[in-house]
């Protein structure tokens, strides 16, 4: 008789071997052999500060491009700029500026691989998953993981710290948990949404730790880089960060899969960059963006209110999950590499549904997560700028929307019985209520 458990383990082992092979061939080996996009910005900013250059010039595009060429990391077709980054980003690679650029990238890649292993172990500890299942979950982030390795981004490191922060919270070390969650907020804002989840459930010591970490990083940054560059960022750059307008004008690119770029493609005519919109009506783009994001925020708020009313420690997980998905969904633009940040939110949602015996939403979310990781985006991008067919160029956006709808409906509106069950686990005397 066929042993289904044995077959399942064999299939998982084969899948794990395939994903690890892909990781080495498409992520690790390219990062060990050549510098391409994005890493030059991290290295150049750190190197220029280490060499005593005036940090105020970091946001001077022409000067920064010249520095990338000077340090041998720039590319003629994509020389790079520092404008997408907050000032503390320049501190990230300062310990590695004594190495050649490619050597520094190799060290960053090795660190990212260590973080991958740590993330797998943390997932196994947090959710009591088998280590193989945790490894598969991490590797199923697919193109996001490969791009993070290939381009030397810190998102893998940040996602690992988010997992570590939640693990420390479960171990009743809330101050340390907050420190882990807050330390990267001045560099990449995403962990702030995890802290917001703890805020909604009044976990004040976690927030205290997060506030301390953010303040320390900010003070170190001001001490090293000076106040002037931070003033420029706060007055001239930060609004562009939150609206996604890091370059002037509309953002006609499906690479940054967002409602902003989708509706600008559909409704804004540009004879050079977007000659075939669905309808030339620029005000419609603004209305569509604002109304869509507003609706998503309102729906999420309604679900979160229901969770907060449960007053259960079990509600923190799905709260962070919903917020984590929401912030990527309404972001004005995000690269594929940023989706490794879904490790904690998606794992929390899956674990919550499985614990509530709601297998359908758990498996739907897992399937959507895997599709986001491996959908062949290159085939979808050919529809970009082709009138109404432009919507077909945004599969990641709609997959993320589907994930959001599933988790919000299942957590906030279809789960009152599950919420009552959660309360009963905390208060056995309520069994007869």
N, C-alpha and C positions, 0 to 999 in steps of 0.2 A: 504494500500500500504506500502511496506517495506521501512523504512527510512534508506537509506544506510549510512548516516552520523552517525546515532545512532548505527548501527551495527559496523561501523568502530571504534567508540569510545569504544564500549563494547569489541571488539577484542583487542584493544590496552590496555585496562584496565586489561584484563585477561593475556595478555603477560607480562605486567609490574609486575603483582602480581607473576607470575611464575618466572620471572627473579630475583625479590627481594627475593623470597624464596630460590632460588638457591644461591644467594649471601650470605644469612645468613647461610645456611647449609654447603656450600662448601668453603666459604671464611672466614666469621666472626667467626663462632663457632670453627673451627679448630685452628685459630690464638689465640683464647682466652683460649685454653686448652693445647696446646703443641708447643714447639719450634722444628722446623725441619731444613730445609736448609736455607742458605744465611743470615738469621738474625744473627746467631752467629758471622759472619765476621764483621758486622756493630757494634754489641755490644762489641765484644772483642777489636776491635781497639780503640773504644772510652774509654772503661774501662781502658785499659793499659795506654793510654795517661793521663787519669784522675789520675791514681795511680802513675804517675811520671816515668813510664818505658821509656827507650830510644826509641824514635820513629824510629830510624834507623833500629831497629829489626823487624819492621812491615813486611818488605819484606823477612825476614828469615822464610822460610816455617816451619821448625821444631820448632822454637821458638814460632811462632804464633799458631801452633796447640796445643802446650803445654799450652799456655795461654787460649785457648778456653776450654780445660779440667779443668784448674784451676778455671775459672769463672763459670763452670758448664753449659756451653752451647754447648760443642763439642759433636760430635757423632763419635763412633769408625769407622763406615763405611764411613763417610764423615766429617772429622774434620775441613775442611775449610782452606782457605788461603786468604791473603790480596792482593795477586798479581793482581787480576782483577780490583783493585780500585786505583784511584789517592789518594795522601796523604790527601787532604782536606776531604775525606770521613770519616776519623777518627774523625772529628769534629761533624758529624751529630747527634749522639746520646749522646754526652757528657752531656747535661742537664738531661738525663735519667739514667745515670750510678749509681745514688744513690739508684735506685730501684732494686728489684730482676729481673733477665732476663725476666721471663714470664710476670711480671707486666709491664716491659718496652715494651714488644711486644704488650700487650693489649693497652697501651697508644698510640703506633704507629698505631695500628689498628683503634682506635677511631679517631685519627687525620685523617687517610685516609678516614674514613667514612664522616667526616666533609668536606674534600676536594671533595668527590663525590658530595655532596649536592651543594657545591659552584660551581663545574664544570657544573652541570645541570643548575643552575641559570645563570651562565655566558654565556653558549650556548644559553639559551633563550633570554638573553639581546643582545648578539652580532648579532644573526641571526633572531631575532624576531620569534623564534619558540615557539610553545606551550610548557609549562613546561613538560607535559607528553611526548611529542616527544623528548625533550632534555634528559629526564630521560631514555627513551628507547634507545636512541643513545649511551649514556654512558654505560648502562648495556649490550648492544649488543657486547661490547668488550670482553665479555665472559671469556674464560680461562685466558686471559691476566690480567683481573681485579681480578679474583679469586686468581691467583698466586701472584699478587702484594700484596693482603691482607694477604694471607696465609704465605708468606715468609718475610713480613715486608720490602719490597723494597720501595724506595722513588719515584718510577716512577709516582705514582698517584699524589703525591705532585708536582712533576716537571711538569706534564701535566697540572695541575690546574694553575700553575704559567704561563705557556705558554698562556693559555686562558686569564688569567688576564692581561698579557702583551699586547695581541692583543686588548682586551677590552679598556685598557687605551689609546692605540694608536688611536682607533676610537673616544675616548672622547677628543682627542687633548691634551693628556698628554704624549708626546713622550719620555721625559726623564724618567718618572716613568715606562713607558712601557719597555724601555731598561733595567732599573734596575731589573724588574721582570724576563726578559728573560735572563739576564746575570748572575744572582746570583748563579744558579746551574751549569753553564758551567764548572767550575773547578772540579765538582764532577761527573757529567754525561754530556757528550759532546753534546747531541742531541739538546738542545736549540740553539746552535751555528748555526744550519742550518736555524732556524727561523730568526735569526739576518742576516744571509746571504741573505735571501729573501728581507729584508729591505735594505740591502746594494745594491742589484741589482737595486733598485728603488730610491736610493740616499736619504734615510731617515736618515740624518746624526745625528739628535738629538736622535733617537732611538739607533743608534750605539754608541753614546757617553754614554748614560745611561748604555748600555750593557758593554762597556769597563770599566766604573767606577765600576760597580758591580763585574766584574771579577777580577779587580785589588785589590779591597778591600778584597775579599775572599782569594785571593792568598797571600796577605800581612798578613792577620790574620793567615792563615795556616802556613806561614813561621815563624811568631812570636811565635806561640804556639808549633809547632812541630820541629822547627829548620830547617836550610837550608840543612843539610846533607841528610835527607830523600827525599827531593825534588830533590836534585842532583842525587841520586840513581834512582829516578823515571825517570828523564829526560834523563839520560845517558843509563840506563839498562832496563827500563820497558816500556816506552811510545811507542817504536817501536813495541813491542809485542802487545800492546793495539790496534794499528791501523792495524796490520796484523792478529790479532786473535790468535797468537801463545803464549798463556799464559802458556801453558805446552809444553815441547819439542815434536817435531815430528808432524805427520799429526793428524788432528782432526776427528777421525772416529766416529762421532755421529750425528744422524739426529735431535737430540734435538735442536741443534743450526742450524736451517734451513737456510743455506746459500749456495751460489755457491761454496764457498771454500770447505765446508765439502762434498757437493755432488760430485764434480769432484775428490776430493781425495778418496772418496769411490769408484768411478768408475774406477780410473786409477792407484791407488797405492796399491801394494800387501804388506800385512803384515800378516805373518803366524799366528799370535795370534789374532790380532784385526780386520783384514780385509782379510781373506783367499780366498775370492771369489769376486775379483773385476771383472768388465766387461772386462777390458783389462789392463794388467800390463804394463803401459807406463807412468812413473812418469813425464817426460817432457810434456806429453799431458795434465796433470792436470794443470800445470803452465800456459801453453798456453791458455787452455780453460778458466781458471779463469781470466787472464788478458784481453783476447779478449772480453769475455762476459761483464765484468765490463766496459771496455773501450767503447764498443758499447752503453751500457746503458747511460753512461755519455754523449757521443756525441749526442745521440737522445734527452736527456733531455736538453742539451745546445742549440740545435736547437729550441726546443719549447720555452725555456726561452728567447732566442733572439727575437722570434716573439712577445712574451709578452712585452718585454722591449720596442720594437718599437711602441707598442700601446700607450705608455706614458699616461696611465690612472691609476688613483688610484684604479680602480677595478682590475687591473692586479696584485696587490700585493698578493691578496688572492690565486689565482691559482699558483702563483710563489712559495709561501710557501708550498702549497699543493704538487706540483711536487717534490720540494726539500725534503719535509718530507717523502714522499713515497720512493724516490730514495735512501736516506741515509740508510733506513732500508733494502732496497733490495740489496745494495752492501756491507752492513756490513759483516765482516768475520764471525760473529756469534752473535746471539741475542736470549735471552730467550723469552718465550711467554709473560712474565710479561712486557717486554719493549713495547708491542704493544698498551698499553694504551696511548702511546705518539702519536698515530694516531688521537686522538680526534680533535685537531686543524686542521691538514692538511686535513683530510678527510672531516670534516665539511665545511672547506673553499671551497673545490672542489665541494661538493654537492650544497652548497649555490650558488656558481658561475654558475653552470650549470642550476639550477632551475631559477635563475634570468635571464639567457639567453634563457629560454624556451627550453633547451636541456635536456629533461627528461630522455631520454634513457641512456646517460652516467651517469647522476646523480643516477639513480636507479641501474645501473650496479655496480657502485662504492659502493653504500650502501649495495648491496647484497654481494659483495665480502668481504666487511668489516665484515659483520655478519658471513659469512662462516669462515673467519679467526678466529673469536671469538669462534665458536662452532663446527668446524669440529672435529670428533673423532680421534685425532692423535694417540691414542693407537693402533687402527686397522691398521694405515698406517705404523707404525714403524716396524711391522713384516716383511716388505719387505727390511728393511735395510740390506745391505751387501749381497744381493742376486743377484749379477751380474747386468745386465741391469735393472732388476726390482727395483733396489735401487731408481730409480727416483720416484716410487710410494710412497716412504717414505717421500717425500718432498712436501706435498700438500700446506702448508703455503707459501713456497717460490714461487710456481707457481701461487697461488692465488694473492700474492702481485705483481708478474710480470704482471698478467692480469690487475690488478688495474692500474699499471703504464702505460701499453700500452693504456688502455682506456683513462686515463686522458691526457697523452701526445698527443695522436692522436686528441682527441676532442678539447683540448686547443690550441695546437701548430700548428696543420696542417689542421684541419677541421673547424676552427672557425674564418676565416678572417671576415666574415659578422658580427659575434658577436663582434669582436674587433672594427669594424667600428661603430657598434651600441653603444658600450661603449664610444667611442670618441664623438659621437653625444650627448650623455647624458651630457658630460662635456662641449661641445661647440655646443650649439643649432644652431649657424650660419652655421654649416657644414651640416645641414639637406639636402641641395640640391646638396651636393658634389657627 
